[in-house]
Amino acid sequence: MNETDYGLETLLALNGEVFPMDNGYWTKFEARSVTATEHIPHGISYSLTLHDRSNVRIFGIDNAHGFKPKKKKFGARIVTWDHKHKENRVLNYEFESPGQLLEDFWKEVELILNEV
């Protein structure tokens, strides 16, 4: 089993997990294998979210719906389903691997929690 497999195994094992934090914030993980498609070429449907004390999502990375980045990339509008939500904004997210997704999520959660 290679590093990518461990990352995938870890991500899929987190499906349905909710992690309460000492400050009242909490995270939720949804991840499952799906048939790879044009929009989900890696074959993983996922949603990783951070919620505040009022249960409002304040950050998340998911691929639940299409997203058109505002900036043109190489002269063409690319529709991607991998994106992140932060402060009422939807931003592009470049999915590299399941392990990198987890690392990126926890890094952003740490930055946000250090600000509250």
C-alpha atoms as an extended CHARMM CRD file, in Angstrom:
* protein
*
       116  EXT
         1         1  MET       CA              0.0000000000        0.0000000000        0.0000000000  PROA      1               0.0000000000
         2         2  ASN       CA              1.4580000000        3.3930000000       -0.9720000000  PROA      2               0.0000000000
         3         3  GLU       CA              1.1020000000        6.8100000000        0.6890000000  PROA      3               0.0000000000
         4         4  THR       CA             -1.9120000000        7.7270000000       -1.4550000000  PROA      4               0.0000000000
         5         5  ASP       CA             -3.6780000000        4.5370000000       -0.3730000000  PROA      5               0.0000000000
         6         6  TYR       CA             -3.1030000000        5.3760000000        3.3150000000  PROA      6               0.0000000000
         7         7  GLY       CA             -4.4710000000        8.8760000000        2.7290000000  PROA      7               0.0000000000
         8         8  LEU       CA             -7.5340000000        7.4570000000        0.9800000000  PROA      8               0.0000000000
         9         9  GLU       CA             -8.0210000000        4.8220000000        3.6560000000  PROA      9               0.0000000000
        10        10  THR       CA             -7.7970000000        7.5030000000        6.3670000000  PROA      10              0.0000000000
        11        11  LEU       CA            -10.1800000000        9.8840000000        4.5700000000  PROA      11              0.0000000000
        12        12  LEU       CA            -12.7940000000        7.1820000000        3.9660000000  PROA      12              0.0000000000
        13        13  ALA       CA            -12.5050000000        5.9720000000        7.5840000000  PROA      13              0.0000000000
        14        14  LEU       CA            -13.4160000000        9.5050000000        8.7490000000  PROA      14              0.0000000000
        15        15  ASN       CA            -16.7960000000        9.3830000000        6.9530000000  PROA      15              0.0000000000
        16        16  GLY       CA            -19.5260000000       10.4640000000        9.3840000000  PROA      16              0.0000000000
        17        17  GLU       CA            -17.1010000000       11.5660000000       12.1030000000  PROA      17              0.0000000000
        18        18  VAL       CA            -17.7400000000       14.7320000000       14.0870000000  PROA      18              0.0000000000
        19        19  PHE       CA            -14.9630000000       16.1740000000       16.2540000000  PROA      19              0.0000000000
        20        20  PRO       CA            -16.0520000000       18.6540000000       18.9580000000  PROA      20              0.0000000000
        21        21  MET       CA            -13.3560000000       21.1190000000       20.0050000000  PROA      21              0.0000000000
        22        22  ASP       CA            -12.7440000000       22.6830000000       23.4200000000  PROA      22              0.0000000000
        23        23  ASN       CA            -13.8490000000       26.1290000000       22.1970000000  PROA      23              0.0000000000
        24        24  GLY       CA            -17.3030000000       24.9610000000       21.0320000000  PROA      24              0.0000000000
        25        25  TYR       CA            -16.3180000000       24.7190000000       17.3730000000  PROA      25              0.0000000000
        26        26  TRP       CA            -16.5650000000       21.3470000000       15.6430000000  PROA      26              0.0000000000
        27        27  THR       CA            -15.6170000000       19.5740000000       12.4290000000  PROA      27              0.0000000000
        28        28  LYS       CA            -17.5520000000       17.0970000000       10.3220000000  PROA      28              0.0000000000
        29        29  PHE       CA            -16.2530000000       14.6740000000        7.6930000000  PROA      29              0.0000000000
        30        30  GLU       CA            -18.1180000000       13.0640000000        4.8130000000  PROA      30              0.0000000000
        31        31  ALA       CA            -16.1850000000       10.9730000000        2.3040000000  PROA      31              0.0000000000
        32        32  ARG       CA            -17.0650000000        8.0260000000        0.1250000000  PROA      32              0.0000000000
        33        33  SER       CA            -15.7950000000        6.3140000000       -2.9750000000  PROA      33              0.0000000000
        34        34  VAL       CA            -17.8050000000        6.9590000000       -6.1240000000  PROA      34              0.0000000000
        35        35  THR       CA            -17.4270000000        6.0790000000       -9.7620000000  PROA      35              0.0000000000
        36        36  ALA       CA            -14.8920000000        8.4490000000      -11.3040000000  PROA      36              0.0000000000
        37        37  THR       CA            -16.4650000000       10.9910000000      -13.6700000000  PROA      37              0.0000000000
        38        38  GLU       CA            -15.3660000000       14.0420000000      -15.6080000000  PROA      38              0.0000000000
        39        39  HSD       CA            -16.2040000000       16.2280000000      -12.5990000000  PROA      39              0.0000000000
        40        40  ILE       CA            -14.8780000000       13.8380000000       -9.9450000000  PROA      40              0.0000000000
        41        41  PRO       CA            -11.9110000000       12.1920000000      -11.6780000000  PROA      41              0.0000000000
        42        42  HSD       CA            -10.3630000000       10.9880000000       -8.3950000000  PROA      42              0.0000000000
        43        43  GLY       CA            -13.5030000000        8.9750000000       -7.5180000000  PROA      43              0.0000000000
        44        44  ILE       CA            -14.0530000000       10.5070000000       -4.0650000000  PROA      44              0.0000000000
        45        45  SER       CA            -17.1140000000       12.4850000000       -3.0090000000  PROA      45              0.0000000000
        46        46  TYR       CA            -16.1630000000       14.5450000000        0.0450000000  PROA      46              0.0000000000
        47        47  SER       CA            -17.1300000000       17.3700000000        2.3620000000  PROA      47              0.0000000000
        48        48  LEU       CA            -14.9030000000       18.4750000000        5.2550000000  PROA      48              0.0000000000
        49        49  THR       CA            -16.3640000000       21.3120000000        7.3160000000  PROA      49              0.0000000000
        50        50  LEU       CA            -15.6250000000       23.4970000000       10.3350000000  PROA      50              0.0000000000
        51        51  HSD       CA            -18.5900000000       24.9230000000       12.2800000000  PROA      51              0.0000000000
        52        52  ASP       CA            -18.7360000000       27.6190000000       14.9420000000  PROA      52              0.0000000000
        53        53  ARG       CA            -20.5030000000       27.5680000000       18.3390000000  PROA      53              0.0000000000
        54        54  SER       CA            -23.7820000000       28.4890000000       16.5930000000  PROA      54              0.0000000000
        55        55  ASN       CA            -23.4670000000       25.5060000000       14.2250000000  PROA      55              0.0000000000
        56        56  VAL       CA            -22.7380000000       27.7780000000       11.2500000000  PROA      56              0.0000000000
        57        57  ARG       CA            -20.2740000000       26.4120000000        8.7120000000  PROA      57              0.0000000000
        58        58  ILE       CA            -17.3690000000       28.8510000000        8.6110000000  PROA      58              0.0000000000
        59        59  PHE       CA            -15.0270000000       26.8070000000        6.4370000000  PROA      59              0.0000000000
        60        60  GLY       CA            -15.2750000000       23.7760000000        4.2320000000  PROA      60              0.0000000000
        61        61  ILE       CA            -13.6910000000       21.9140000000        1.3510000000  PROA      61              0.0000000000
        62        62  ASP       CA            -15.9730000000       19.8120000000       -0.8230000000  PROA      62              0.0000000000
        63        63  ASN       CA            -16.9340000000       18.6850000000       -4.3030000000  PROA      63              0.0000000000
        64        64  ALA       CA            -20.7020000000       18.5820000000       -3.8860000000  PROA      64              0.0000000000
        65        65  HSD       CA            -21.5020000000       20.8950000000       -6.8010000000  PROA      65              0.0000000000
        66        66  GLY       CA            -19.9360000000       22.5680000000       -9.8060000000  PROA      66              0.0000000000
        67        67  PHE       CA            -18.0120000000       25.7890000000       -9.3930000000  PROA      67              0.0000000000
        68        68  LYS       CA            -16.8110000000       28.2530000000      -12.0250000000  PROA      68              0.0000000000
        69        69  PRO       CA            -13.6630000000       30.0730000000      -10.9160000000  PROA      69              0.0000000000
        70        70  LYS       CA            -13.8160000000       33.8250000000      -11.5770000000  PROA      70              0.0000000000
        71        71  LYS       CA            -10.3910000000       33.9800000000      -13.1750000000  PROA      71              0.0000000000
        72        72  LYS       CA             -9.7930000000       32.4020000000      -16.5430000000  PROA      72              0.0000000000
        73        73  LYS       CA             -7.0830000000       29.7980000000      -16.5580000000  PROA      73              0.0000000000
        74        74  PHE       CA             -5.1560000000       29.4280000000      -19.8010000000  PROA      74              0.0000000000
        75        75  GLY       CA             -7.8510000000       31.3700000000      -21.6470000000  PROA      75              0.0000000000
        76        76  ALA       CA            -10.7290000000       28.9910000000      -20.8970000000  PROA      76              0.0000000000
        77        77  ARG       CA            -13.3060000000       28.8500000000      -18.1330000000  PROA      77              0.0000000000
        78        78  ILE       CA            -12.7850000000       25.5840000000      -16.3380000000  PROA      78              0.0000000000
        79        79  VAL       CA            -15.6350000000       24.1040000000      -14.3240000000  PROA      79              0.0000000000
        80        80  THR       CA            -14.3500000000       22.2090000000      -11.3340000000  PROA      80              0.0000000000
        81        81  TRP       CA            -16.2260000000       20.5610000000       -8.5150000000  PROA      81              0.0000000000
        82        82  ASP       CA            -13.3530000000       20.7320000000       -6.0040000000  PROA      82              0.0000000000
        83        83  HSD       CA            -13.6880000000       23.9910000000       -4.0840000000  PROA      83              0.0000000000
        84        84  LYS       CA            -13.6230000000       25.5560000000       -0.6330000000  PROA      84              0.0000000000
        85        85  HSD       CA            -16.0600000000       27.7650000000        1.2260000000  PROA      85              0.0000000000
        86        86  LYS       CA            -14.7010000000       30.5090000000        3.4560000000  PROA      86              0.0000000000
        87        87  GLU       CA            -16.5240000000       33.5480000000        4.8210000000  PROA      87              0.0000000000
        88        88  ASN       CA            -19.3730000000       33.3730000000        2.2770000000  PROA      88              0.0000000000
        89        89  ARG       CA            -16.8900000000       33.0150000000       -0.5950000000  PROA      89              0.0000000000
        90        90  VAL       CA            -16.4050000000       30.0150000000       -2.8500000000  PROA      90              0.0000000000
        91        91  LEU       CA            -12.8230000000       29.5170000000       -3.9900000000  PROA      91              0.0000000000
        92        92  ASN       CA            -11.1070000000       27.0120000000       -6.2270000000  PROA      92              0.0000000000
        93        93  TYR       CA             -9.4120000000       24.0480000000       -4.5440000000  PROA      93              0.0000000000
        94        94  GLU       CA             -6.8220000000       21.9860000000       -6.3960000000  PROA      94              0.0000000000
        95        95  PHE       CA             -7.3260000000       18.3820000000       -5.2910000000  PROA      95              0.0000000000
        96        96  GLU       CA             -3.9660000000       16.5890000000       -5.2490000000  PROA      96              0.0000000000
        97        97  SER       CA             -4.5920000000       13.5370000000       -3.0690000000  PROA      97              0.0000000000
        98        98  PRO       CA             -6.7230000000       12.4140000000       -0.1210000000  PROA      98              0.0000000000
        99        99  GLY       CA             -3.8010000000       12.9080000000        2.2500000000  PROA      99              0.0000000000
       100       100  GLN       CA             -3.1480000000       16.4330000000        0.9780000000  PROA      100             0.0000000000
       101       101  LEU       CA             -6.8710000000       17.2350000000        1.3270000000  PROA      101             0.0000000000
       102       102  LEU       CA             -6.7560000000       16.2730000000        5.0080000000  PROA      102             0.0000000000
       103       103  GLU       CA             -3.5600000000       18.2570000000        5.5470000000  PROA      103             0.0000000000
       104       104  ASP       CA             -4.9700000000       21.3440000000        3.7960000000  PROA      104             0.0000000000
       105       105  PHE       CA             -8.1990000000       21.1370000000        5.7930000000  PROA      105             0.0000000000
       106       106  TRP       CA             -6.5120000000       20.8490000000        9.1940000000  PROA      106             0.0000000000
       107       107  LYS       CA             -4.0280000000       23.6030000000        8.3290000000  PROA      107             0.0000000000
       108       108  GLU       CA             -6.8700000000       26.0210000000        7.5120000000  PROA      108             0.0000000000
       109       109  VAL       CA             -8.8260000000       24.9690000000       10.6250000000  PROA      109             0.0000000000
       110       110  GLU       CA             -5.7720000000       25.7210000000       12.7510000000  PROA      110             0.0000000000
       111       111  LEU       CA             -5.3760000000       29.1790000000       11.1670000000  PROA      111             0.0000000000
       112       112  ILE       CA             -9.0530000000       29.9980000000       11.7400000000  PROA      112             0.0000000000
       113       113  LEU       CA             -9.0590000000       28.7730000000       15.3400000000  PROA      113             0.0000000000
       114       114  ASN       CA             -5.9480000000       30.8210000000       16.1200000000  PROA      114             0.0000000000
       115       115  GLU       CA             -7.9110000000       33.9370000000       15.0990000000  PROA      115             0.0000000000
       116       116  VAL       CA            -10.9030000000       33.3250000000       17.4140000000  PROA      116             0.0000000000
